[in-house]
């Protein structure tokens, strides 16, 4: 396996650190628009090489694939670049993996009740093309989406005879401090992506509505707040609806009555996002400022701390998981939370990367190893739910980061 890793930022850097301990690949070409950043990632292992790439250009992706004999393209950049990387991989004859799908567009008339262009629609439109070519595009294979989708497959195969709801619930007790020990506002993940998913209309799936837009519909941002009690000392966190790929992926392969995604953003973060939206600083369209054209969202992302650098000043744990309710294999009501908790102190000590980007990066590494071994295989546009979950969860544990399961009151 010869991998082109597009993006050497927080997640890409963590990807190189994790993969360096494994032997399932022959070569990884670490590519970024910033050559210095690519070189830093490539210095992790002698099997790595650095290259410059324009992620917005399918031709640039194709050219680099052909130059290095790439078999698999790993997309680790903001999803605004998904389609160019996706198409460049196909043109080069390589398989493809990403951690977030092609972007959505709100419904022009009813954005908070009806879907417009859904997450992944542009990619799924090419499913027959990829399948016909015998090529695999494994989409949504990060932590969220990704690991929770694996949990959905596991729950359906091993725990439940009937599923009422697949409810992704993510939360953390992370804090970032300044040099004086005071808490500061510093996103632990790409601010560009965070703005995109949190300010877009959240998507919900209900099987009973399947005759209308396949069962998917939208609500206003930050809707339906609920307090969820996270395990391993994180505790109760208020979670709200957020647009996310799991809701678009899970019902395609796992039979359920309802699918949701809720995230524990916190009041401060929600207020920041609302202010950015009010001021128009969430917009991606460029504006002219003193003769220079800039995207307001790019400016916001640029002035905030780089998520890859906040690890030494971060404390706490992050939890990604899936709350499944329904009927167990024994015919009794069941409520189970499948989860993965990562402690920032551990990832910083063990890998030198903060826990949020590390937790995101480990899942595509595990998936690529399963593909390299021939344990996961297929053709077309497939989500993690399309594959057997047990080998993935076993390998995740082998990597030294076990998953957990807790029963809740039905």
N, C-alpha and C positions, 0 to 999 in steps of 0.2 A: 504494500500500500504506500503510495506517494501522495502526500496531502499538501494542498495549498491552503494555508491559514490566512484568510483575508481579515486583517485587523489585529494590531498588536497593542491595543489599549488595555484597560483593566481586565476584561474577560480573556482577551487574546493572550495577555501575559500570563495569566493563571493557567490557561490551556497549555502553554509551553512547559510550565513548571510541572504540571501533573503528568503530561504525556512523556516527559523525559524519563520517568521511572518505569515506563512500559516498553515492551519489545515487539509490539504488533505491527509496526510500520518500518519502512525502509528510509523514508525521507520526509521532512516537513519543511516547506518553504514558507517562512514567516514574511508576509507582505503587508505593507502599510504605506500610506501617502508620505509619512514621515520616516525616511530611511533610518534615521538614528534610533527611532523607536523599534523598527523592525530588527535592526542589528542587536539591540539590547535583548529582545526576545530570543533571537537566534543564538545568542551567546550561551544559552542555557544548556545546549547539548551539541555534540559534534555531528549529529545527524541532521542538524538544522542549517538552513541557509537563509539569508536575508534578501529581500527584493523590494523595489518600489512598485506601487500599483495605484491606478486610478479606479477606485471601486465604483465610480459612476459610469464607467465605460465597459461594456460587455467585451469589446475588442481587446482592452487591456487585460481583462481576466483570461480570455481565450489565449492570448499570446503568451502569457506567463505559464499557463497550463501546458501548452505545447512545448515551450522552451524546456520545461523541467520534467516532462513525461508524467504529469499529474493524473492520478486515478480518482481522487476525491477532493472536492472543494469544501472547505469548512468556513462558513460565513460567520464572522465575529464582529461585525460592525453594525451601526444603527440601521434599522429596517428600511430606511429611505433608500438604501442602496440594494435592497434585496433583488429586485428584478434584473438589474444589470449583472449582478454576480450569478444569479440563477441562470440567466440566458447565456452568459459567457461560459459557464460550466458545461451546459448542454452542447454549445457549439464546439467545445474542445473535446467532447466525448468522455467527460468525467462525470462521476456521480456527485451528489450535492447534499450538504447538511446545513441547516440553519437553526437558529434559536428563537426566531420571531418571524412571522409571516408577512407577506405583502400587505401594504397599508390599506386601511379602510377609508371610505368617504361617506360622511353623514348623508342621510336622506335629505333631499333638497327642500321638502315641504313639511315633513314630520320627523325631525331628527331624534326626538325623545320618545318615539313610539314605534317607528318603522326603521328597518335596516336600509341603508343605501348599498354601497359597495362594501362587502364584509371583509374582515381580515382573511387573507389567503385566497380570495376569489380569483385574483389574477394568476396565482400559481395553479390552483385547481383547474382553471380553464385549460391548462396545458397537460392535464393528466394523461390523456390518450396519447399525446405526442411522446411523453417520457416512457409510458408503458410500451408503446409500439416499438420504441428503440431499445427496449429491454434495460432501461436505465432507472436508477433509483434516486429520487429526491426525498430525503427524510427531513420533514419540516417540523418546526416547533420542538426541537430537541435540546432545550436548555434545562433550566430547573422549572421555571414557569413561563411558558409552557414547557413540557418535557417530562420531568419526574412525576408530576401529578397525573399526567396522561398514562404513564406506566402504572401508577397506582390504580387508575381506573380499570385498566385491563386486568390487573391482579385481583381487584375486588370482584369483578364480574366472573372471573374464572375460578376463584378459590373461596370467596367469602359469602357471596350473595346469590340467591336464586332469582331475585327481582330487585331492581334498583329504583328507588323513588327519586333521589337527588344525588348528583355528583357535584359537591360543593368545594371548589378549591378555596382554601383559607390560608392566607400567608400573614405572618406577623413577626415582630422582633422587639427586643428591648435595647437596641443599639443606641449608643450616644457617642457623639464626636465632640472633643474638647479642644480648646486652644492651648497655647503654651502655658497659660496661667491656670488651666484646669476648668475653665468656664465652658459650658455647653455652647456649641455653635451650630448654625444651620449649614449642613454639608451633605448633600445627597450621596448615598452609598452606591448608586447605580447611575448609568447614563441619564443626565437631566433631559436630554433631547427626547429619549424614549419615554421617560417618566411623564413628561408633559403630554406627549402624544397619547399614551394609553389612559391617563387620568382625566384629561379634559374632553376626550371623545365620548360620545354616548355609550355607556356600558351595554353589553349584549347579554341577553338571557335566553336560554332554550327551554321550551316546554313542548313535550310530545303532543299534548292535546291540541296545540296550535299548528300542527304539522302541515295542514292544508294551506296555511298562509306563510309564505316565505320560508317554508321548510321547518317552521317552529321557532325561528329566531326573531326576537324583537328587542327594542332598546328602551332604556329608561334615562332620566337625567343623571349627570355625573354625581357621584358620592351618595347615591340613593340607597334606601333600605339598610340603614346602619344597624349593626348587631354586635354584641360583645361576645367574643369567642375566647375561651380559655386555652391558651397554648401550653404545651408540655415543657418539661425540663427546665422549670423555673422562670419561663418567660411570663406566664400568667395571663390575666384577662387583657384583651386589646380590642378596641372598637374597630370593626372592619366595615368597609363600604363597597358598593358595586364599582368595579373598574372594568373597562374594556380589555379583554384578554383572549388569546387564541384558544385556550382550553375549551371554552364554551362552543367554539366553532369546530373543534376537532373531535372531542369525545363522542358526541352523538352520531358521528359518522361510522364509528366502529363498535361502540358500546351502547347497548339498549338501556335507556334510562328515561324517566318521566320528566326530569328537569336537570339543567346544568347551569351553574353559576360560578362567578369568580368574585371573591371579596378580599380586599387588602387592608391591612392595618396601617393607614397612612399617618394618622394623628392629626389633631386640630391645627397645629402649627403648619404642617406641610400642606394641608388642605387650604388653609388661609393664604399661604404663599401662592399656590396654584391659582386660586380665585383672583388674587391681585394681578398676577401675570396675565391672566385672561382679560381682566377688565382693562388693563393698560395696552392690550394688544401685543404683549411681549411673547406670547405663545405662537405667534404667526410664523410660518415658514417662508412666505412670500417676501422677497427682498424689497427693502426701502432704501432710498437714497439719503445718505447722511453726509453733508459737507463734501459732496462729490463722489462719495464711496457707496457702493451698493452692498448692503448687508442684510442677512436674515435676522429678525429680532430674536428668534429662538436660538440661533447659533451664538448670538452675543450673550444671552443668558447662560448658556452652557459654558461659554468661554470664561466668564468672569467668576463662576463658582469653582470651588476646589475640584481638581480631577479626582473622580472616585477611586482611581488606582493608587492615589497618594495618601488617602485618609486613614489607612489601616493602622499605622502606629499610634494614632490619636483616637482610635475607636475601641469601645468596649461593649461587650454583650454578646447575645446570640441571635441568629436569624432562623426562622422556621418556615419551611414550605411544606404544604400537605394537602390532602384531600379528605374531606368529611363525606362519608358515604352513608346514606340511610336507605332502609328498605327491608327486605325479607331475607334472612340468612339461609344458608344451605339446609338448616334444620327446620325451616318453615316458621321460625319465630322472628318477631320484629328485631332489627339490628341497627345499631348506630356506631360506626367505627371511623376513627381518624387515623389515616396512614400518613406518616410524616418523616421529615429529614431535618434535623437540627444541627447547625454548625456554629461553633464557638469561635469568635474572632481571634482570641488569644491563641487558640490551637493552630488555626490556619496561618497566622503571622509567624508563629514559631516554627511550624513544620514546613511551610512553603514560601513564606515571605509575601503573601497576598492576603488582602482583607477578605472576610468571610462571604460577603454577598457575591462578589465577582468569582470567587473560588467555587462557591456552591453552584453558580451558573455554569462554570467551565467544566466541572468534573463530568457532568452528564453526557455531553457530546463525545468526550474522550472514551467513556465507557461504551457508548453506542458504536463508535468507530471500531473499537476493539472487537465487539460482537460481530460487526460486519466483516472485519478482517478474518475472523475465525470461521465465518460462514454460518454462524449461529442465527444471526438476523440476515435475511435476504428478501428481495422482492423487486418489483419494478413499478414505476408510476410515481404519483405524488402521495406519499404515505406519512401518516402521523405515528407517534410512538405506540398508540393504541393498537396498531395493526400487527404488532409483534408480541411474542411470548414475553411476559413480564418477569418471570422467575429468573432466567439467566441474567437479566439486567440487575435485578436487586441483589442477586448473589455476588455479582462482580463488583457492584458498588460497595458491598461489605468487604470484599477482598481488598479493595483500594484503601481500606481503613476508615471508611465513613459510613457506618451502618445506619439503616433506616429503622423507624419505630412504628408501633401500632398500639393504640389505646382504645378501649371500648367506652362508649358514652351511653347515657341513659336513652333508650329508644323513645 
